[in-house]
Amino acid sequence: MAKPIITLLAALVFAGFGAMGAVHAEDLEFRAVMHVTSAQTQDVGDVEGHALGLVRASGIASFQDGSTATTYYITQTDFVNGSGTIASYNNLTFDDGSVLWYRTAGTATVEGNRTIFRATITVIGGKGRFANAKGEGGLNGARLTPLAVGADLLLDQMISVKK
């Protein structure tokens, strides 16, 4: 009789450890409306139109439930005639003081009068409700004017945050 009880207790203990190790995910889907506050570029000189850039933008992230957060990023660009690679570090700061930090890696492509952005997102940390967060996602967006201070961007983002 003791053996079935021990087996049952062992199963409950292991089930408890499994529950403790369970990862909770929160999906964040939002649109960031951002404004370029700084844009510095340097011509590379190897081919016509090749320039490296460092861009800072800030704005508001609007979530499907009606909540908002402030957001900013620092992006490094490597463009030939406005198209090329982007790599950024991003911040979302919520009213409760929680912060989510993530990076993006992707491309910018000039299409007509606008630049289209596509990138993957990797969560690198956070604080408050995002303490020890990890996760991933993606973004699609556009800038309707040339890259310069004052340019506006729309970035639709989805991030699956694991805690």
C-alpha positions as CSV (number, residue, x, y, z in Angstrom):
1,M,0.0,0.0,0.0
2,A,2.9,2.4,0.7
3,K,4.3,2.1,-2.8
4,P,1.2,3.6,-4.6
5,I,1.1,6.5,-2.1
6,I,4.8,7.2,-2.7
7,T,4.2,7.1,-6.4
8,L,1.3,9.5,-6.1
9,L,3.4,11.9,-3.9
10,A,6.3,11.8,-6.4
11,A,3.9,12.6,-9.2
12,L,2.4,15.5,-7.3
13,V,5.9,16.9,-6.5
14,F,7.1,16.7,-10.1
15,A,3.8,18.3,-11.3
16,G,4.4,21.1,-8.8
17,F,8.0,21.7,-10.2
18,G,6.6,21.7,-13.7
19,A,4.0,24.4,-12.8
20,M,6.8,26.5,-11.1
21,G,8.8,26.4,-14.3
22,A,5.8,27.3,-16.5
23,V,6.4,30.3,-18.7
24,H,3.6,33.0,-18.8
25,A,3.3,34.8,-22.1
26,E,1.7,38.2,-22.7
27,D,1.1,39.3,-26.3
28,L,1.5,43.0,-26.9
29,E,0.0,44.3,-30.2
30,F,0.4,48.0,-30.8
31,R,1.0,50.9,-33.2
32,A,3.8,53.3,-32.4
33,V,3.5,56.8,-33.9
34,M,7.0,58.2,-33.7
35,H,8.8,61.4,-34.5
36,V,12.5,61.6,-35.5
37,T,14.2,63.8,-33.0
38,S,17.8,63.3,-34.2
39,A,19.3,62.0,-37.5
40,Q,23.0,61.9,-38.2
41,T,24.4,60.4,-41.4
42,Q,27.9,59.8,-42.8
43,D,28.6,59.1,-46.5
44,V,30.6,55.9,-46.9
45,G,32.0,56.8,-50.3
46,D,32.3,53.3,-51.8
47,V,29.2,53.6,-54.0
48,E,26.9,56.5,-54.8
49,G,24.2,57.0,-52.1
50,H,25.8,54.7,-49.5
51,A,25.4,56.3,-46.0
52,L,25.5,55.1,-42.4
53,G,23.1,56.7,-40.0
54,L,22.2,57.0,-36.3
55,V,18.6,58.0,-35.7
56,R,16.6,58.7,-32.5
57,A,12.8,58.8,-32.5
58,S,10.2,59.1,-29.7
59,G,6.4,58.8,-29.6
60,I,3.4,57.1,-28.3
61,A,2.4,53.4,-28.5
62,S,-1.3,52.7,-28.7
63,F,-2.6,49.3,-27.6
64,Q,-5.7,47.4,-28.7
65,D,-7.3,47.8,-25.2
66,G,-7.0,51.6,-25.4
67,S,-3.9,51.9,-23.1
68,T,-0.8,53.8,-24.2
69,A,2.9,53.9,-23.4
70,T,5.7,56.2,-24.3
71,T,8.3,54.8,-26.7
72,Y,11.7,55.7,-28.1
73,Y,14.4,54.0,-30.1
74,I,18.0,54.5,-31.2
75,T,18.5,53.0,-34.7
76,Q,21.6,52.4,-36.7
77,T,21.1,52.4,-40.5
78,D,23.2,51.2,-43.4
79,F,21.5,52.5,-46.5
80,V,22.2,52.8,-50.2
81,N,19.8,55.3,-51.7
82,G,17.5,55.0,-48.7
83,S,17.2,51.2,-48.6
84,G,19.2,48.8,-46.5
85,T,19.5,47.4,-43.0
86,I,18.3,48.7,-39.7
87,A,19.2,47.7,-36.1
88,S,17.6,49.4,-33.2
89,Y,17.2,49.4,-29.4
90,N,13.7,50.2,-28.2
91,N,11.9,51.2,-25.0
92,L,8.3,51.1,-24.0
93,T,7.4,52.8,-20.7
94,F,4.0,52.3,-19.2
95,D,1.9,54.4,-16.7
96,D,2.6,51.9,-13.9
97,G,6.4,52.4,-14.3
98,S,6.9,49.1,-16.1
99,V,9.4,49.2,-18.9
100,L,10.1,46.7,-21.8
101,W,13.4,46.8,-23.6
102,Y,13.8,45.1,-27.0
103,R,15.9,45.3,-30.1
104,T,15.0,45.0,-33.8
105,A,16.9,43.8,-36.8
106,G,15.5,44.3,-40.3
107,T,15.3,46.1,-43.6
108,A,14.1,49.4,-45.0
109,T,13.0,49.6,-48.6
110,V,12.1,52.7,-50.6
111,E,8.8,52.2,-52.3
112,G,7.6,55.2,-54.2
113,N,7.6,58.2,-51.9
114,R,7.8,56.2,-48.7
115,T,10.1,53.9,-46.8
116,I,8.7,50.5,-45.7
117,F,10.2,48.8,-42.6
118,R,10.1,45.1,-41.7
119,A,12.0,43.7,-38.7
120,T,12.2,41.0,-36.2
121,I,12.0,41.8,-32.5
122,T,13.9,40.3,-29.6
123,V,13.0,41.2,-26.0
124,I,16.1,41.9,-24.0
125,G,14.6,42.7,-20.6
126,G,12.4,45.0,-18.5
127,K,11.4,46.2,-15.1
128,G,8.2,46.1,-13.1
129,R,5.7,43.7,-14.7
130,F,8.4,43.0,-17.4
131,A,11.2,42.1,-15.0
132,N,13.3,39.2,-16.5
133,A,11.2,39.3,-19.7
134,K,12.3,37.5,-22.8
135,G,10.4,37.0,-26.1
136,E,10.2,37.8,-29.7
137,G,8.0,39.4,-32.4
138,G,8.0,41.5,-35.5
139,L,7.1,44.9,-36.9
140,N,5.9,46.4,-40.1
141,G,5.9,50.2,-40.7
142,A,6.4,53.2,-42.9
143,R,7.9,56.6,-43.0
144,L,6.2,58.9,-45.6
145,T,8.9,61.5,-45.9
146,P,12.7,61.3,-46.3
147,L,14.8,60.6,-43.2
148,A,15.4,63.8,-41.3
149,V,14.6,65.5,-38.0
150,G,10.9,65.9,-37.9
151,A,10.0,62.8,-40.0
152,D,7.1,60.8,-38.7
153,L,6.8,57.0,-38.7
154,L,4.0,54.4,-38.1
155,L,5.2,51.1,-36.7
156,D,2.8,48.2,-36.2
157,Q,4.4,45.8,-33.7
158,M,3.5,42.4,-32.1
159,I,5.6,41.1,-29.3
160,S,5.1,37.8,-27.4
161,V,6.6,38.6,-24.0
162,K,7.6,35.6,-21.8
163,K,8.1,36.0,-18.1
